[in-house]
Amino acid sequence: MNPYEIIDKYYPDNTEQRQILVIHSLSVAGKAMKILDAHPELRLNRSFVKEAALLHDIGIFQTDAPTIQCFGSHPYIAHGYLGAEILREEGFPQHALVCERHTGAGLSLQDIVDQQLPVPHREMLPITLEEQLICFADKFFSKTHLDEEKSVEKARHSIAKYGEEGLSRFDRWCSLFL
C-alpha cells in the first residue's frame, strides 16, 4: 500500500495542514525506523510500521485544532478513532488500529470513562509491538513544533495529563525501545 495515496485523498497539495501532517508523520516514522534498526531482535514488520506511522494522524482534519490548521467539528482527542474510521473504509483495518490506539500512551476504557473523554467507550490501548512502537515514537514529536524532537522527560510530561497508567506504559516502552 502507498500511504500517500490515502493522504492525497484527504489532504490537498500545497496546504499548511498537509505539510504539518506529513512532516510530523515522517518524523514519527523516522524515529520508529531508527528504533527498529537498533532492535532487530524485535522482528517487527518494517513496511507496516512505516505505512502506519505515516497514516497514524490521518483523522486530524476532522478536528477543531486551528493551531495546526484543522477546522473540523470534533475535539482533537477524537482524531485517533476518526482516522481509524477512515482507514477501515479504505480497507486497511490493521493500520486503523494504530490510529485508534495511539492517543496519549493509549487510552483504557477506564480512563475514557473516568476522564469523560469524548471518544467511543472501548479499550484503545496499543496491543501489538508495532502499535506500541508507533505510539511511543509519536510521543517525541508535536505538530506545533515540527523541527523539535522532545526529550524523554518532555515526552513523559506530555503523557502525564492522561494519567499514571499511561506513564507506566511509556516507561515500559522506554525500557523496550531505547
C-alpha positions in Angstrom: 0.0 0.0 0.0 1.1 3.6 -0.6 0.2 5.8 2.3 0.5 8.9 0.2 -2.5 7.8 -2.0 -4.6 8.0 1.2 -3.0 11.3 2.3 -3.6 12.7 -1.2 -7.3 11.8 -0.9 -7.9 13.7 2.3 -5.2 16.5 2.3 -4.9 18.8 -0.7 -1.5 19.5 -2.1 0.2 22.7 -1.1 -1.7 23.3 2.1 -0.2 24.1 5.5 -2.4 21.4 7.0 -0.9 18.7 4.8 2.6 20.0 5.4 2.1 19.7 9.1 0.7 16.2 8.8 3.4 14.9 6.5 6.3 16.5 8.4 5.1 15.2 11.7 4.3 11.7 10.3 7.7 11.5 8.6 9.4 12.4 12.0 7.4 9.6 13.8 8.2 7.1 11.0 11.9 8.1 11.1 12.2 7.6 14.9 10.3 4.2 14.6 12.7 3.1 11.8 15.8 4.1 13.9 14.4 2.1 16.9 13.8 -0.9 14.5 17.4 -0.6 13.3 18.7 -0.7 16.9 16.5 -3.6 17.8 16.4 -6.2 15.1 15.6 -8.8 17.7 12.1 -7.4 17.9 11.5 -8.7 14.4 8.7 -6.2 13.6 7.1 -5.7 10.2 9.1 -2.7 8.9 6.8 -1.9 5.9 3.7 -1.9 8.1 5.4 0.3 10.8 6.4 2.8 8.1 3.0 2.9 6.5 1.1 3.1 9.7 3.4 5.8 11.1 2.7 7.9 8.0 -1.1 7.4 8.5 -1.5 7.4 12.3 -2.8 11.0 12.3 -4.9 10.9 9.1 -8.0 12.0 11.1 -6.7 15.3 12.3 -8.5 17.3 9.6 -11.8 16.4 11.2 -10.9 18.1 14.5 -11.1 21.6 15.7 -7.4 22.4 16.2 -6.7 25.8 14.5 -3.1 25.9 15.6 -2.4 23.0 13.2 -4.7 24.3 10.5 -7.5 21.9 11.3 -11.0 23.4 11.3 -13.3 20.4 11.8 -16.0 19.9 14.4 -14.6 17.3 16.7 -12.3 17.7 19.7 -8.7 16.9 18.9 -8.6 13.8 21.1 -11.1 12.3 18.7 -8.6 12.2 15.8 -7.4 8.7 16.6 -10.8 7.0 16.2 -11.8 9.3 13.4 -8.7 8.3 11.5 -9.4 4.6 12.2 -12.8 5.0 10.7 -11.2 6.4 7.5 -8.7 3.6 7.3 -11.3 1.0 7.8 -13.3 2.5 5.0 -10.2 2.5 2.8 -9.7 -1.2 3.5 -6.8 -1.1 6.0 -8.1 -2.4 9.3 -4.7 -3.1 10.9 -3.5 0.4 10.1 -6.8 1.7 11.5 -5.9 0.1 14.9 -2.7 2.1 15.0 -4.8 5.3 14.6 -7.3 4.3 17.2 -4.7 3.2 19.8 -2.0 5.9 19.6 -3.6 8.7 21.5 -1.7 9.5 24.7 0.0 6.3 25.5 -3.2 4.5 24.6 -6.5 5.0 26.4 -8.1 2.4 28.6 -11.8 2.2 28.8 -11.5 3.1 32.5 -9.5 6.3 31.6 -12.0 7.2 28.9 -15.0 6.8 31.4 -13.2 8.4 34.4 -12.0 11.4 32.4 -15.2 11.7 30.4 -13.2 11.7 27.2 -15.3 12.4 24.0 -14.4 9.2 22.3 -16.2 5.8 22.0 -16.3 3.8 25.2 -13.9 1.0 24.4 -10.3 -0.1 25.0 -8.0 1.9 22.9 -4.6 0.6 24.1 -1.9 -0.4 21.6 -1.6 -4.2 21.7 0.9 -5.3 19.0 4.6 -4.3 19.3 4.1 -2.4 16.0 1.2 -0.4 17.5 3.2 0.2 20.7 6.3 1.3 18.7 4.4 3.9 16.7 2.6 5.2 19.7 5.9 5.5 21.5 7.7 7.2 18.6 4.8 9.7 18.3 5.3 10.9 21.8 8.5 12.6 20.8 7.0 14.9 18.2 4.3 17.6 18.3 2.6 19.1 15.4 3.2 22.7 16.7 7.0 22.4 16.9 7.8 20.4 13.8 11.5 20.8 14.0 12.0 19.6 17.5 12.3 16.1 19.0 11.3 16.0 22.6 13.5 14.6 25.3 12.2 11.5 27.2 11.4 13.9 30.1 9.4 16.2 27.9 7.5 13.3 26.3 6.7 11.9 29.8 5.4 15.4 30.8 3.1 15.4 27.8 1.7 12.0 28.7 1.2 12.8 32.3 -2.2 14.5 31.6 -3.6 11.1 30.6 -2.8 9.6 34.0 -0.4 7.3 35.7 -1.4 4.2 33.7 -0.1 5.9 30.5 3.1 7.0 32.2 3.7 3.4 33.3 3.2 2.2 29.7 5.6 4.9 28.4 8.2 3.9 30.9 7.9 0.2 29.9 8.4 1.3 26.3 11.5 3.3 27.2 13.0 0.0 28.6 11.9 -1.9 25.5 12.7 0.5 22.7 15.6 2.8 23.9 
